[in-house]
Amino acid sequence: MGTLQIDVLGSSFTIRANEETEYLEKLLGYYKRITADVEKAGGLKNPIEVAIMSGITLCDELYKEKSKNVQIESSSIPSEEAKEAERLTLEMIDKIDKVLN
């Protein structure tokens, strides 16, 4: 269990989580980079607006990564040729087993 002192966008508080402190610090560092980029790119000054846009930016990253994983998983579904090859292989194994017995 780790603890983290958060000082970002004018807010300051401490959290405790079921992750190591080092990991939590990496997350906070990443979030701070995102908020800095959002402030620079959007010219936003209101901390709530920056936090919301940063959250949307992070959701966008997560959504794109999850979409990639779904595409990878769906592309690994065997083609009809692969299914047929597997069927033939299993038939041959079955015939070999019968001959050996």
Biopython code that builds the backbone (N, CA, C, O; Angstrom):
import numpy as np
from Bio.PDB.StructureBuilder import StructureBuilder

atoms = [
    (1, "MET", "N", (0.852, -1.171, 0.000)),
    (1, "MET", "CA", (0.000, 0.000, 0.000)),
    (1, "MET", "C", (0.896, 1.231, 0.000)),
    (1, "MET", "O", (1.859, 1.311, 0.763)),
    (2, "GLY", "N", (0.573, 2.176, -0.852)),
    (2, "GLY", "CA", (1.381, 3.379, -0.953)),
    (2, "GLY", "C", (0.581, 4.633, -0.652)),
    (2, "GLY", "O", (-0.650, 4.627, -0.647)),
    (3, "THR", "N", (1.306, 5.694, -0.404)),
    (3, "THR", "CA", (0.678, 6.995, -0.192)),
    (3, "THR", "C", (1.276, 7.984, -1.170)),
    (3, "THR", "O", (2.398, 7.819, -1.649)),
    (4, "LEU", "N", (0.496, 9.018, -1.454)),
    (4, "LEU", "CA", (0.945, 10.016, -2.419)),
    (4, "LEU", "C", (0.392, 11.378, -2.031)),
    (4, "LEU", "O", (-0.804, 11.536, -1.786)),
    (5, "GLN", "N", (1.276, 12.344, -1.979)),
    (5, "GLN", "CA", (0.882, 13.732, -1.760)),
    (5, "GLN", "C", (0.649, 14.352, -3.130)),
    (5, "GLN", "O", (1.564, 14.426, -3.950)),
    (6, "ILE", "N", (-0.557, 14.789, -3.368)),
    (6, "ILE", "CA", (-0.922, 15.369, -4.662)),
    (6, "ILE", "C", (-1.015, 16.877, -4.518)),
    (6, "ILE", "O", (-1.761, 17.392, -3.685)),
    (7, "ASP", "N", (-0.255, 17.569, -5.333)),
    (7, "ASP", "CA", (-0.299, 19.029, -5.420)),
    (7, "ASP", "C", (-0.419, 19.371, -6.900)),
    (7, "ASP", "O", (0.580, 19.445, -7.616)),
    (8, "VAL", "N", (-1.644, 19.578, -7.343)),
    (8, "VAL", "CA", (-1.855, 19.835, -8.761)),
    (8, "VAL", "C", (-3.081, 20.728, -8.943)),
    (8, "VAL", "O", (-4.077, 20.584, -8.235)),
    (9, "LEU", "N", (-2.994, 21.645, -9.893)),
    (9, "LEU", "CA", (-4.089, 22.531, -10.269)),
    (9, "LEU", "C", (-4.685, 23.282, -9.077)),
    (9, "LEU", "O", (-5.892, 23.511, -9.005)),
    (10, "GLY", "N", (-3.817, 23.655, -8.155)),
    (10, "GLY", "CA", (-4.261, 24.439, -7.009)),
    (10, "GLY", "C", (-4.859, 23.623, -5.876)),
    (10, "GLY", "O", (-5.311, 24.187, -4.880)),
    (11, "SER", "N", (-4.868, 22.319, -6.012)),
    (11, "SER", "CA", (-5.382, 21.449, -4.952)),
    (11, "SER", "C", (-4.238, 20.669, -4.334)),
    (11, "SER", "O", (-3.244, 20.358, -4.990)),
    (12, "SER", "N", (-4.401, 20.363, -3.064)),
    (12, "SER", "CA", (-3.371, 19.619, -2.349)),
    (12, "SER", "C", (-4.052, 18.654, -1.377)),
    (12, "SER", "O", (-4.859, 19.058, -0.540)),
    (13, "PHE", "N", (-3.709, 17.379, -1.505)),
    (13, "PHE", "CA", (-4.251, 16.372, -0.606)),
    (13, "PHE", "C", (-3.387, 15.115, -0.690)),
    (13, "PHE", "O", (-2.558, 14.978, -1.589)),
    (14, "THR", "N", (-3.591, 14.213, 0.247)),
    (14, "THR", "CA", (-2.839, 12.961, 0.290)),
    (14, "THR", "C", (-3.801, 11.807, 0.068)),
    (14, "THR", "O", (-4.918, 11.805, 0.585)),
    (15, "ILE", "N", (-3.350, 10.818, -0.712)),
    (15, "ILE", "CA", (-4.159, 9.617, -0.912)),
    (15, "ILE", "C", (-3.374, 8.398, -0.472)),
    (15, "ILE", "O", (-2.146, 8.419, -0.397)),
    (16, "ARG", "N", (-4.106, 7.337, -0.183)),
    (16, "ARG", "CA", (-3.507, 6.042, 0.101)),
    (16, "ARG", "C", (-4.166, 5.060, -0.854)),
    (16, "ARG", "O", (-5.385, 5.082, -1.019)),
    (17, "ALA", "N", (-3.373, 4.199, -1.485)),
    (17, "ALA", "CA", (-3.911, 3.275, -2.481)),
    (17, "ALA", "C", (-3.228, 1.918, -2.363)),
    (17, "ALA", "O", (-2.215, 1.776, -1.678)),
    (18, "ASN", "N", (-3.788, 0.939, -3.032)),
    (18, "ASN", "CA", (-3.246, -0.422, -3.015)),
    (18, "ASN", "C", (-2.115, -0.608, -4.022)),
    (18, "ASN", "O", (-1.869, -1.724, -4.478)),
    (19, "GLU", "N", (-1.444, 0.446, -4.363)),
    (19, "GLU", "CA", (-0.303, 0.405, -5.284)),
    (19, "GLU", "C", (0.924, 0.935, -4.549)),
    (19, "GLU", "O", (0.813, 1.606, -3.523)),
    (20, "GLU", "N", (2.089, 0.620, -5.092)),
    (20, "GLU", "CA", (3.333, 1.109, -4.515)),
    (20, "GLU", "C", (3.436, 2.619, -4.711)),
    (20, "GLU", "O", (2.954, 3.155, -5.709)),
    (21, "THR", "N", (4.060, 3.297, -3.762)),
    (21, "THR", "CA", (4.226, 4.748, -3.824)),
    (21, "THR", "C", (4.943, 5.163, -5.106)),
    (21, "THR", "O", (4.571, 6.153, -5.736)),
    (22, "GLU", "N", (5.960, 4.416, -5.486)),
    (22, "GLU", "CA", (6.720, 4.735, -6.705)),
    (22, "GLU", "C", (5.801, 4.741, -7.937)),
    (22, "GLU", "O", (5.901, 5.628, -8.785)),
    (23, "TYR", "N", (4.928, 3.769, -8.026)),
    (23, "TYR", "CA", (3.979, 3.692, -9.143)),
    (23, "TYR", "C", (3.023, 4.885, -9.116)),
    (23, "TYR", "O", (2.755, 5.495, -10.151)),
    (24, "LEU", "N", (2.518, 5.209, -7.945)),
    (24, "LEU", "CA", (1.609, 6.354, -7.809)),
    (24, "LEU", "C", (2.296, 7.647, -8.226)),
    (24, "LEU", "O", (1.677, 8.507, -8.852)),
    (25, "GLU", "N", (3.574, 7.790, -7.881)),
    (25, "GLU", "CA", (4.328, 8.981, -8.268)),
    (25, "GLU", "C", (4.476, 9.061, -9.784)),
    (25, "GLU", "O", (4.412, 10.149, -10.356)),
    (26, "LYS", "N", (4.674, 7.918, -10.437)),
    (26, "LYS", "CA", (4.753, 7.900, -11.899)),
    (26, "LYS", "C", (3.430, 8.343, -12.515)),
    (26, "LYS", "O", (3.413, 9.111, -13.476)),
    (27, "LEU", "N", (2.323, 7.856, -11.958)),
    (27, "LEU", "CA", (1.003, 8.260, -12.459)),
    (27, "LEU", "C", (0.793, 9.756, -12.306)),
    (27, "LEU", "O", (0.330, 10.425, -13.231)),
    (28, "LEU", "N", (1.134, 10.277, -11.140)),
    (28, "LEU", "CA", (0.978, 11.707, -10.898)),
    (28, "LEU", "C", (1.856, 12.513, -11.851)),
    (28, "LEU", "O", (1.415, 13.528, -12.390)),
    (29, "GLY", "N", (3.080, 12.074, -12.058)),
    (29, "GLY", "CA", (3.976, 12.757, -12.994)),
    (29, "GLY", "C", (3.397, 12.782, -14.397)),
    (29, "GLY", "O", (3.481, 13.795, -15.091)),
    (30, "TYR", "N", (2.810, 11.668, -14.816)),
    (30, "TYR", "CA", (2.194, 11.601, -16.140)),
    (30, "TYR", "C", (0.999, 12.549, -16.218)),
    (30, "TYR", "O", (0.828, 13.268, -17.202)),
    (31, "TYR", "N", (0.181, 12.542, -15.173)),
    (31, "TYR", "CA", (-0.986, 13.429, -15.143)),
    (31, "TYR", "C", (-0.552, 14.898, -15.192)),
    (31, "TYR", "O", (-1.177, 15.713, -15.870)),
    (32, "LYS", "N", (0.507, 15.221, -14.476)),
    (32, "LYS", "CA", (1.000, 16.606, -14.492)),
    (32, "LYS", "C", (1.478, 17.002, -15.885)),
    (32, "LYS", "O", (1.273, 18.140, -16.308)),
    (33, "ARG", "N", (2.114, 16.077, -16.602)),
    (33, "ARG", "CA", (2.545, 16.374, -17.976)),
    (33, "ARG", "C", (1.328, 16.613, -18.866)),
    (33, "ARG", "O", (1.326, 17.522, -19.697)),
    (34, "ILE", "N", (0.296, 15.791, -18.687)),
    (34, "ILE", "CA", (-0.928, 15.962, -19.481)),
    (34, "ILE", "C", (-1.555, 17.320, -19.186)),
    (34, "ILE", "O", (-1.937, 18.041, -20.107)),
    (35, "THR", "N", (-1.662, 17.671, -17.907)),
    (35, "THR", "CA", (-2.284, 18.957, -17.559)),
    (35, "THR", "C", (-1.466, 20.123, -18.098)),
    (35, "THR", "O", (-2.029, 21.121, -18.548)),
    (36, "ALA", "N", (-0.151, 20.004, -18.057)),
    (36, "ALA", "CA", (0.697, 21.071, -18.595)),
    (36, "ALA", "C", (0.482, 21.216, -20.101)),
    (36, "ALA", "O", (0.405, 22.331, -20.617)),
    (37, "ASP", "N", (0.387, 20.081, -20.806)),
    (37, "ASP", "CA", (0.141, 20.117, -22.250)),
    (37, "ASP", "C", (-1.221, 20.733, -22.561)),
    (37, "ASP", "O", (-1.358, 21.526, -23.492)),
    (38, "VAL", "N", (-2.221, 20.361, -21.773)),
    (38, "VAL", "CA", (-3.569, 20.897, -21.981)),
    (38, "VAL", "C", (-3.585, 22.400, -21.749)),
    (38, "VAL", "O", (-4.190, 23.141, -22.523)),
    (39, "GLU", "N", (-2.924, 22.855, -20.689)),
    (39, "GLU", "CA", (-2.862, 24.291, -20.410)),
    (39, "GLU", "C", (-2.194, 25.047, -21.547)),
    (39, "GLU", "O", (-2.657, 26.108, -21.966)),
    (40, "LYS", "N", (-1.087, 24.478, -22.041)),
    (40, "LYS", "CA", (-0.344, 25.132, -23.121)),
    (40, "LYS", "C", (-1.147, 25.149, -24.420)),
    (40, "LYS", "O", (-1.298, 26.193, -25.055)),
    (41, "ALA", "N", (-1.654, 23.997, -24.803)),
    (41, "ALA", "CA", (-2.331, 23.873, -26.098)),
    (41, "ALA", "C", (-3.668, 24.599, -26.122)),
    (41, "ALA", "O", (-4.027, 25.209, -27.129)),
    (42, "GLY", "N", (-4.399, 24.538, -25.026)),
    (42, "GLY", "CA", (-5.734, 25.120, -25.024)),
    (42, "GLY", "C", (-5.803, 26.508, -24.459)),
    (42, "GLY", "O", (-6.834, 27.175, -24.550)),
    (43, "GLY", "N", (-4.701, 26.956, -23.869)),
    (43, "GLY", "CA", (-4.716, 28.270, -23.256)),
    (43, "GLY", "C", (-5.671, 28.356, -22.075)),
    (43, "GLY", "O", (-6.147, 29.438, -21.729)),
    (44, "LEU", "N", (-5.948, 27.216, -21.461)),
    (44, "LEU", "CA", (-6.893, 27.197, -20.342)),
    (44, "LEU", "C", (-6.194, 27.602, -19.053)),
    (44, "LEU", "O", (-5.033, 27.260, -18.828)),
    (45, "LYS", "N", (-6.908, 28.327, -18.215)),
    (45, "LYS", "CA", (-6.366, 28.761, -16.915)),
    (45, "LYS", "C", (-7.198, 28.230, -15.756)),
    (45, "LYS", "O", (-6.675, 28.030, -14.660)),
    (46, "ASN", "N", (-8.492, 27.999, -15.988)),
    (46, "ASN", "CA", (-9.385, 27.513, -14.949)),
    (46, "ASN", "C", (-9.020, 26.066, -14.606)),
    (46, "ASN", "O", (-9.059, 25.201, -15.481)),
    (47, "PRO", "N", (-8.665, 25.788, -13.344)),
    (47, "PRO", "CA", (-8.242, 24.438, -12.958)),
    (47, "PRO", "C", (-9.281, 23.350, -13.246)),
    (47, "PRO", "O", (-8.917, 22.228, -13.599)),
    (48, "ILE", "N", (-10.544, 23.666, -13.101)),
    (48, "ILE", "CA", (-11.578, 22.664, -13.378)),
    (48, "ILE", "C", (-11.610, 22.331, -14.862)),
    (48, "ILE", "O", (-11.729, 21.163, -15.233)),
    (49, "GLU", "N", (-11.507, 23.340, -15.706)),
    (49, "GLU", "CA", (-11.491, 23.104, -17.150)),
    (49, "GLU", "C", (-10.261, 22.288, -17.545)),
    (49, "GLU", "O", (-10.353, 21.381, -18.371)),
    (50, "VAL", "N", (-9.111, 22.614, -16.951)),
    (50, "VAL", "CA", (-7.875, 21.868, -17.247)),
    (50, "VAL", "C", (-8.030, 20.415, -16.801)),
    (50, "VAL", "O", (-7.642, 19.499, -17.526)),
    (51, "ALA", "N", (-8.596, 20.201, -15.606)),
    (51, "ALA", "CA", (-8.784, 18.842, -15.100)),
    (51, "ALA", "C", (-9.728, 18.052, -15.999)),
    (51, "ALA", "O", (-9.476, 16.883, -16.290)),
    (52, "ILE", "N", (-10.818, 18.688, -16.443)),
    (52, "ILE", "CA", (-11.777, 18.000, -17.314)),
    (52, "ILE", "C", (-11.130, 17.650, -18.652)),
    (52, "ILE", "O", (-11.250, 16.519, -19.124)),
    (53, "MET", "N", (-10.450, 18.609, -19.257)),
    (53, "MET", "CA", (-9.798, 18.344, -20.547)),
    (53, "MET", "C", (-8.700, 17.295, -20.410)),
    (53, "MET", "O", (-8.501, 16.478, -21.310)),
    (54, "SER", "N", (-7.986, 17.316, -19.284)),
    (54, "SER", "CA", (-6.950, 16.311, -19.048)),
    (54, "SER", "C", (-7.586, 14.927, -18.920)),
    (54, "SER", "O", (-7.062, 13.946, -19.448)),
    (55, "GLY", "N", (-8.709, 14.853, -18.224)),
    (55, "GLY", "CA", (-9.428, 13.589, -18.095)),
    (55, "GLY", "C", (-9.898, 13.073, -19.444)),
    (55, "GLY", "O", (-9.788, 11.881, -19.734)),
    (56, "ILE", "N", (-10.423, 13.971, -20.268)),
    (56, "ILE", "CA", (-10.866, 13.569, -21.609)),
    (56, "ILE", "C", (-9.677, 13.091, -22.445)),
    (56, "ILE", "O", (-9.781, 12.107, -23.178)),
    (57, "THR", "N", (-8.554, 13.789, -22.331)),
    (57, "THR", "CA", (-7.344, 13.386, -23.059)),
    (57, "THR", "C", (-6.909, 11.982, -22.640)),
    (57, "THR", "O", (-6.571, 11.153, -23.485)),
    (58, "LEU", "N", (-6.920, 11.721, -21.343)),
    (58, "LEU", "CA", (-6.528, 10.397, -20.844)),
    (58, "LEU", "C", (-7.534, 9.329, -21.260)),
    (58, "LEU", "O", (-7.145, 8.207, -21.583)),
    (59, "CYS", "N", (-8.835, 9.669, -21.257)),
    (59, "CYS", "CA", (-9.852, 8.723, -21.726)),
    (59, "CYS", "C", (-9.641, 8.391, -23.195)),
    (59, "CYS", "O", (-9.806, 7.245, -23.613)),
    (60, "ASP", "N", (-9.278, 9.399, -23.968)),
    (60, "ASP", "CA", (-9.007, 9.197, -25.393)),
    (60, "ASP", "C", (-7.846, 8.217, -25.572)),
    (60, "ASP", "O", (-7.930, 7.294, -26.383)),
    (61, "GLU", "N", (-6.769, 8.416, -24.819)),
    (61, "GLU", "CA", (-5.624, 7.503, -24.903)),
    (61, "GLU", "C", (-6.029, 6.082, -24.528)),
    (61, "GLU", "O", (-5.676, 5.130, -25.224)),
    (62, "LEU", "N", (-6.758, 5.938, -23.445)),
    (62, "LEU", "CA", (-7.194, 4.626, -22.979)),
    (62, "LEU", "C", (-8.100, 3.957, -24.001)),
    (62, "LEU", "O", (-7.938, 2.775, -24.307)),
    (63, "TYR", "N", (-9.054, 4.718, -24.527)),
    (63, "TYR", "CA", (-9.991, 4.176, -25.508)),
    (63, "TYR", "C", (-9.258, 3.676, -26.756)),
    (63, "TYR", "O", (-9.561, 2.600, -27.273)),
    (64, "LYS", "N", (-8.294, 4.466, -27.232)),
    (64, "LYS", "CA", (-7.535, 4.062, -28.422)),
    (64, "LYS", "C", (-6.724, 2.801, -28.147)),
    (64, "LYS", "O", (-6.644, 1.923, -29.006)),
    (65, "GLU", "N", (-6.123, 2.698, -26.968)),
    (65, "GLU", "CA", (-5.349, 1.505, -26.619)),
    (65, "GLU", "C", (-6.251, 0.279, -26.518)),
    (65, "GLU", "O", (-5.898, -0.798, -26.998)),
    (66, "LYS", "N", (-7.416, 0.445, -25.894)),
    (66, "LYS", "CA", (-8.350, -0.673, -25.793)),
    (66, "LYS", "C", (-8.838, -1.086, -27.176)),
    (66, "LYS", "O", (-9.003, -2.275, -27.446)),
    (67, "SER", "N", (-9.068, -0.117, -28.050)),
    (67, "SER", "CA", (-9.510, -0.421, -29.411)),
    (67, "SER", "C", (-8.448, -1.212, -30.150)),
    (67, "SER", "O", (-8.768, -2.147, -30.885)),
    (68, "LYS", "N", (-7.175, -0.845, -29.962)),
    (68, "LYS", "CA", (-6.084, -1.596, -30.585)),
    (68, "LYS", "C", (-6.088, -3.034, -30.103)),
    (68, "LYS", "O", (-5.916, -3.956, -30.900)),
    (69, "ASN", "N", (-6.283, -3.239, -28.796)),
    (69, "ASN", "CA", (-6.287, -4.588, -28.234)),
    (69, "ASN", "C", (-7.436, -5.411, -28.790)),
    (69, "ASN", "O", (-7.268, -6.597, -29.072)),
    (70, "VAL", "N", (-8.599, -4.799, -28.951)),
    (70, "VAL", "CA", (-9.747, -5.513, -29.517)),
    (70, "VAL", "C", (-9.445, -5.906, -30.956)),
    (70, "VAL", "O", (-9.768, -7.018, -31.373)),
    (71, "GLN", "N", (-8.827, -5.003, -31.725)),
    (71, "GLN", "CA", (-8.481, -5.313, -33.113)),
    (71, "GLN", "C", (-7.478, -6.446, -33.166)),
    (71, "GLN", "O", (-7.584, -7.326, -34.020)),
    (72, "ILE", "N", (-6.504, -6.439, -32.265)),
    (72, "ILE", "CA", (-5.497, -7.488, -32.230)),
    (72, "ILE", "C", (-6.154, -8.819, -31.893)),
    (72, "ILE", "O", (-5.869, -9.837, -32.525)),
    (73, "GLU", "N", (-7.037, -8.810, -30.891)),
    (73, "GLU", "CA", (-7.720, -10.039, -30.497)),
    (73, "GLU", "C", (-8.608, -10.556, -31.615)),
    (73, "GLU", "O", (-8.625, -11.757, -31.885)),
    (74, "SER", "N", (-9.349, -9.665, -32.269)),
    (74, "SER", "CA", (-10.249, -10.121, -33.322)),
    (74, "SER", "C", (-9.476, -10.576, -34.550)),
    (74, "SER", "O", (-9.948, -11.443, -35.286)),
    (75, "SER", "N", (-8.295, -10.008, -34.787)),
    (75, "SER", "CA", (-7.504, -10.446, -35.937)),
    (75, "SER", "C", (-6.829, -11.778, -35.666)),
    (75, "SER", "O", (-6.350, -12.428, -36.595)),
    (76, "SER", "N", (-6.781, -12.199, -34.395)),
    (76, "SER", "CA", (-6.160, -13.481, -34.076)),
    (76, "SER", "C", (-7.174, -14.622, -34.126)),
    (76, "SER", "O", (-6.831, -15.771, -33.849)),
    (77, "ILE", "N", (-8.434, -14.303, -34.483)),
    (77, "ILE", "CA", (-9.434, -15.354, -34.656)),
    (77, "ILE", "C", (-9.033, -16.151, -35.893)),
    (77, "ILE", "O", (-8.764, -15.577, -36.948)),
    (78, "PRO", "N", (-8.995, -17.476, -35.760)),
    (78, "PRO", "CA", (-8.523, -18.295, -36.881)),
    (78, "PRO", "C", (-9.382, -18.120, -38.134)),
    (78, "PRO", "O", (-10.606, -18.005, -38.063)),
    (79, "SER", "N", (-8.716, -18.104, -39.258)),
    (79, "SER", "CA", (-9.419, -18.019, -40.532)),
    (79, "SER", "C", (-10.027, -19.391, -40.836)),
    (79, "SER", "O", (-9.736, -20.373, -40.152)),
    (80, "GLU", "N", (-10.857, -19.445, -41.850)),
    (80, "GLU", "CA", (-11.469, -20.721, -42.249)),
    (80, "GLU", "C", (-10.389, -21.732, -42.644)),
    (80, "GLU", "O", (-10.514, -22.922, -42.356)),
    (81, "GLU", "N", (-9.339, -21.257, -43.298)),
    (81, "GLU", "CA", (-8.241, -22.161, -43.686)),
    (81, "GLU", "C", (-7.560, -22.740, -42.462)),
    (81, "GLU", "O", (-7.227, -23.925, -42.430)),
    (82, "ALA", "N", (-7.352, -21.909, -41.459)),
    (82, "ALA", "CA", (-6.702, -22.390, -40.241)),
    (82, "ALA", "C", (-7.593, -23.396, -39.522)),
    (82, "ALA", "O", (-7.106, -24.391, -38.986)),
    (83, "LYS", "N", (-8.891, -23.138, -39.512)),
    (83, "LYS", "CA", (-9.823, -24.080, -38.890)),
    (83, "LYS", "C", (-9.814, -25.421, -39.624)),
    (83, "LYS", "O", (-9.836, -26.482, -38.999)),
    (84, "GLU", "N", (-9.781, -25.362, -40.938)),
    (84, "GLU", "CA", (-9.760, -26.587, -41.747)),
    (84, "GLU", "C", (-8.458, -27.359, -41.519)),
    (84, "GLU", "O", (-8.471, -28.587, -41.429)),
    (85, "ALA", "N", (-7.345, -26.646, -41.426)),
    (85, "ALA", "CA", (-6.051, -27.298, -41.160)),
    (85, "ALA", "C", (-6.072, -27.969, -39.789)),
    (85, "ALA", "O", (-5.552, -29.073, -39.626)),
    (86, "GLU", "N", (-6.657, -27.317, -38.829)),
    (86, "GLU", "CA", (-6.753, -27.910, -37.494)),
    (86, "GLU", "C", (-7.623, -29.163, -37.517)),
    (86, "GLU", "O", (-7.288, -30.171, -36.896)),
    (87, "ARG", "N", (-8.735, -29.094, -38.233)),
    (87, "ARG", "CA", (-9.625, -30.254, -38.338)),
    (87, "ARG", "C", (-8.909, -31.438, -38.976)),
    (87, "ARG", "O", (-8.993, -32.560, -38.476)),
    (88, "LEU", "N", (-8.201, -31.192, -40.083)),
    (88, "LEU", "CA", (-7.462, -32.255, -40.764)),
    (88, "LEU", "C", (-6.365, -32.832, -39.873)),
    (88, "LEU", "O", (-6.149, -34.043, -39.851)),
    (89, "THR", "N", (-5.686, -31.971, -39.151)),
    (89, "THR", "CA", (-4.631, -32.414, -38.240)),
    (89, "THR", "C", (-5.191, -33.333, -37.166)),
    (89, "THR", "O", (-4.610, -34.375, -36.863)),
    (90, "LEU", "N", (-6.312, -32.947, -36.600)),
    (90, "LEU", "CA", (-6.944, -33.775, -35.568)),
    (90, "LEU", "C", (-7.403, -35.109, -36.137)),
    (90, "LEU", "O", (-7.307, -36.135, -35.463)),
    (91, "GLU", "N", (-7.897, -35.108, -37.360)),
    (91, "GLU", "CA", (-8.281, -36.364, -38.016)),
    (91, "GLU", "C", (-7.070, -37.273, -38.200)),
    (91, "GLU", "O", (-7.144, -38.474, -37.943)),
    (92, "MET", "N", (-5.954, -36.693, -38.646)),
    (92, "MET", "CA", (-4.741, -37.496, -38.836)),
    (92, "MET", "C", (-4.243, -38.061, -37.513)),
    (92, "MET", "O", (-3.837, -39.221, -37.448)),
    (93, "ILE", "N", (-4.269, -37.268, -36.480)),
    (93, "ILE", "CA", (-3.837, -37.740, -35.155)),
    (93, "ILE", "C", (-4.725, -38.892, -34.710)),
    (93, "ILE", "O", (-4.238, -39.885, -34.170)),
    (94, "ASP", "N", (-6.027, -38.761, -34.937)),
    (94, "ASP", "CA", (-6.971, -39.813, -34.577)),
    (94, "ASP", "C", (-6.664, -41.103, -35.338)),
    (94, "ASP", "O", (-6.676, -42.183, -34.747)),
    (95, "LYS", "N", (-6.389, -41.005, -36.649)),
    (95, "LYS", "CA", (-6.065, -42.185, -37.461)),
    (95, "LYS", "C", (-4.765, -42.836, -36.994)),
    (95, "LYS", "O", (-4.668, -44.061, -36.925)),
    (96, "ILE", "N", (-3.777, -42.021, -36.677)),
    (96, "ILE", "CA", (-2.487, -42.542, -36.186)),
    (96, "ILE", "C", (-2.698, -43.283, -34.869)),
    (96, "ILE", "O", (-2.150, -44.365, -34.660)),
    (97, "ASP", "N", (-3.494, -42.693, -33.988)),
    (97, "ASP", "CA", (-3.796, -43.347, -32.700)),
    (97, "ASP", "C", (-4.447, -44.693, -32.904)),
    (97, "ASP", "O", (-4.109, -45.653, -32.212)),
    (98, "LYS", "N", (-5.396, -44.787, -33.861)),
    (98, "LYS", "CA", (-6.090, -46.054, -34.140)),
    (98, "LYS", "C", (-5.125, -47.099, -34.671)),
    (98, "LYS", "O", (-5.207, -48.267, -34.290)),
    (99, "VAL", "N", (-4.207, -46.693, -35.550)),
    (99, "VAL", "CA", (-3.233, -47.631, -36.119)),
    (99, "VAL", "C", (-2.286, -48.106, -35.039)),
    (99, "VAL", "O", (-1.943, -49.288, -35.018)),
    (100, "LEU", "N", (-1.855, -47.252, -34.155)),
    (100, "LEU", "CA", (-0.913, -47.616, -33.107)),
    (100, "LEU", "C", (-1.546, -48.501, -32.027)),
    (100, "LEU", "O", (-0.852, -49.264, -31.355)),
    (101, "ASN", "N", (-2.846, -48.391, -31.871)),
    (101, "ASN", "CA", (-3.530, -49.215, -30.854)),
    (101, "ASN", "C", (-3.838, -50.524, -31.469)),
    (101, "ASN", "O", (-4.414, -51.394, -30.815)),
]
sb = StructureBuilder()
sb.init_structure("model")
sb.init_model(0)
sb.init_chain("A")
sb.init_seg("    ")
for serial, (resi, resn, name, xyz) in enumerate(atoms, 1):
    if name == "N":
        sb.init_residue(resn, " ", resi, " ")
    sb.init_atom(name, np.array(xyz, "f"), 0.0, 1.0, " ", f" {name:<3s}", serial, name[0])
structure = sb.get_structure()
